[in-house]
Amino acid sequence: MMSPRPSASASPEGGGGASTSRSVPTARSTPLQVIHILGNFARIWSVYSLYNYLSSSGDSIVGFIFSCLVPASVIFLALQKPWKGRPLPNSQVVPTVINGGILALYFVLWGKGLLACGPLVALLAEYAGAVLGVLSAALYGRKVNIWKKIAGLAAMLLAYYLLANGWATRTHSPLYSFGSESLEKGTQVIGMKEMVVPLTAGILSALRRVLARRVSLKNQLKRRLHAINIASATCFLFPFAMWDTILGSASDSIVKLQFPSWTYLSTVLFGMVLIFYVDNIAEEKLHLVFSSPRHLTVSTGCIIVLEILYKMDFSLLGFLLCSVILGFGIFEATSLERSKKSPLEAHELSNGSFHNQLPISALPS
């Protein structure tokens, strides 16, 4: 007896119901994609504004970040009210408080890296957390694609090596071959030794996100715990900010910051508060995690616009080459067993959409 033939709409390769069902979410997600792009642009704009301010004023980066964390923690606590509603268990509160210490250390290293390497390198170094995908594959037994992950790690190291040697700058890039006007002030080659600080900050940031995701996968609970996380980071950073302000004492940054400036307000509103909700929406609704090629593409476009607007020492071709290599490295370093998945599942897994259903070893950072 012959078995009935499957209908076209039921076939995963057919153009029936599958394509229709996926076209609707794509159309509905367009406003969310616009919000994600605008939110990331605002955050990156605040980073360039912060770099210009700190490099010209000489203020303490630790004191500045602490003074931004104080109102940011107040805003999060006022919005999320973690003390209301269902009581949070200690199994979630205690790891969140400890995670605040990691967040505080990240902010310190990120600020130091921003001043030492500039905004372009500091922003791209945030994607160094994708190396956690390689470590998870080595430690938790996912050996199938280990060589792909190692190749991804090598590509990432190559991209950061080129960035450290000035390939994204007009002064040192061998790919900059047009334009004869001279720069008023060229940048120095950074070197891999200086790159260690922002790269470490990027890995810490990814570790913080992974730990926060493991504590709670529910969206509303995640927001309440993030308010505790920011408040905890503020408390951890307080003694270091006081020490840095008192001993580093040519800087009276705490006094200056009593008068709000665009740099201060944009860092608080765009760089700390808004970006959390934007990334949360992107992760929950668009299935777009931070350390992914899609997220890097958005950041690359924003960086190009702001490098041109701020008239930085910038080589477009060199920067695009570094970004492409970095994106390939992230794609391979966070890859899963695509060969065993259906075409649709492989596409979604490569974009990090199944991170909530995966064990910790497969979590993209």
Secondary structure, 3 states (H helix, E strand, C coil): CCCCCCCHHHCCCCCCHHHHHHHHHHHHHHHHHHHHHHHHHHHHHHHHHHHHHHHHHCCCHHHHHHHHHHHHHHHHHHHHCCCCCCCCCHHHHHHHHHHHHHHHHHHHHHHHHHHHHCHHHHHHHHHHHHHHHHHHHHHCCCCCCHHHHHHHHHHHHHHHHHHHCCCCCCCCCCCCCCCCCCCCCCCCCCCHHHHHHHHHHHHHHHHHHHHHHHHCCCHHHHHHHHHHHHHHHHHHHHHHHHHHHHHCCCCCHHHHCCCCCHHHHHHHHHHHHHHHHHHHHHHHHCCCCCCCHHHHHHHHHHHHHHHHHCCCCCCHHHHHHHHHHHHHHHHHHCCCCHHHCCHHHHHHHHCCCCHHHCCHHHCCC
